[in-house]
Amino acid sequence: MNIKGEIFFIAAISILLFSCSKDDISNEGVVSYLTDYKENQNYTQIFYLYSYSSVVTGLGSGYDRSSCNSICGRLDFAIQSNTDSNFYELSPTREQFDNLYNLNKGYVWEGNNKKLKYYLVANIYFLYHGYGYLENPILKSEWKIVIGKIEEYVFNGQIFEHLIIVSDVK
């Protein structure tokens, strides 16, 4: 990126950060990213969309697939429109994903997402079964776009990466 591009990017992010309010990020009922999940317990955690894809199969038919990670980086789930009856209730829409993709398009993110970028997040309620496996995820808030970054942290002697939400995008 050239100097003009870097200055424009910094100015654009600064405007976004100052025009958005941190108060809009709802953490009501959400557990900390440092939660020590216990088997067969219910939790609400913030998840972010990791990937969204449309898979084309034979004769032009296909399905959509969403993969989501928890902000603690220790939980994830994937759902598909052809096998999961709750796909459209739980997954962000294709339009929301396209909007997220367009917001992040053109920016070169250095390292492992250590810089600010846009994420689609929602509060998800689930039953924890152990070893990172969760069951019956239920959407508890609308999917929304936020500005955030990924940083490392230590939990039980292991290094994980978690999403730090800096601000909502209005």
C-alpha positions, -999 to 999 in steps of 0.1 A, spaced: 0 0 0 14 34 -8 16 64 16 -16 80 3 -35 47 7 -22 42 42 -32 77 53 -66 72 37 -71 39 55 -60 53 89 -83 83 84 -112 61 75 -108 37 105 -104 68 128 -137 82 116 -154 49 120 -140 44 155 -150 79 167 -185 78 150 -194 44 166 -203 38 202 -189 9 222 -222 11 243 -241 -6 214 -222 -39 220 -245 -60 241 -229 -85 264 -260 -92 285 -259 -129 295 -227 -135 275 -198 -153 293 -162 -141 293 -138 -153 267 -119 -167 298 -148 -190 308 -138 -226 317 -167 -244 300 -182 -273 319 -197 -304 302 -235 -304 299 -238 -267 308 -256 -241 288 -238 -208 278 -243 -178 257 -212 -166 239 -204 -142 211 -195 -160 178 -182 -145 146 -186 -157 111 -155 -175 100 -166 -185 65 -197 -185 43 -197 -205 11 -222 -217 -15 -214 -252 -26 -226 -263 -60 -233 -300 -65 -244 -319 -96 -270 -305 -120 -266 -270 -106 -281 -278 -72 -263 -269 -41 -263 -256 -5 -249 -228 17 -225 -234 46 -216 -212 75 -187 -217 99 -185 -197 131 -159 -193 158 -164 -181 194 -147 -149 204 -126 -171 228 -113 -191 199 -120 -224 217 -154 -232 202 -167 -235 167 -196 -249 147 -206 -252 111 -241 -256 96 -254 -263 61 -287 -254 45 -291 -289 31 -287 -308 64 -295 -284 93 -332 -274 96 -322 -243 116 -297 -230 91 -318 -199 81 -326 -191 117 -290 -194 129 -268 -183 100 -263 -147 88 -278 -141 54 -258 -142 21 -265 -104 19 -249 -98 53 -219 -119 43 -216 -100 9 -217 -67 28 -190 -79 52 -169 -91 23 -172 -58 5 -162 -39 36 -130 -59 40 -122 -61 3 -91 -43 -8 -74 -42 26 -42 -61 31 -42 -76 66 -7 -82 79 1 -112 101 -27 -133 114 -55 -107 115 -37 -86 141 -50 -54 125 -85 -40 127 -111 -54 103 -148 -60 101 -165 -90 116 -201 -103 116 -210 -113 152 -240 -126 172 -248 -140 206 -253 -178 204 -268 -199 231 -256 -236 232 -251 -267 253 -214 -275 258 -205 -312 255 -167 -310 262 -136 -309 240 -149 -278 221 -181 -295 210 -213 -276 213 -249 -287 206 -282 -270 197 -269 -235 189 -296 -209 191 -293 -173 178 -299 -149 207 -292 -116 190 -292 -103 154 -260 -106 134 -243 -73 133 -211 -59 118 -183 -48 143 -147 -36 140 -124 -59 158 -90 -76 159 -76 -110 168 -51 -112 197 -34 -141 215 -41 -150 252 -31 -178 275 -58 -201 290 -49 -231 312 -13 -230 299 -22 -230 262 -21 -201 237 -54 -192 220 -66 -164 198 -96 -143 207 -116 -116 190 -115 -82 206 -145 -61 196 -135 -25 193 -167 -9 181 -201 -15 165 -206 -3 129 -238 17 124 
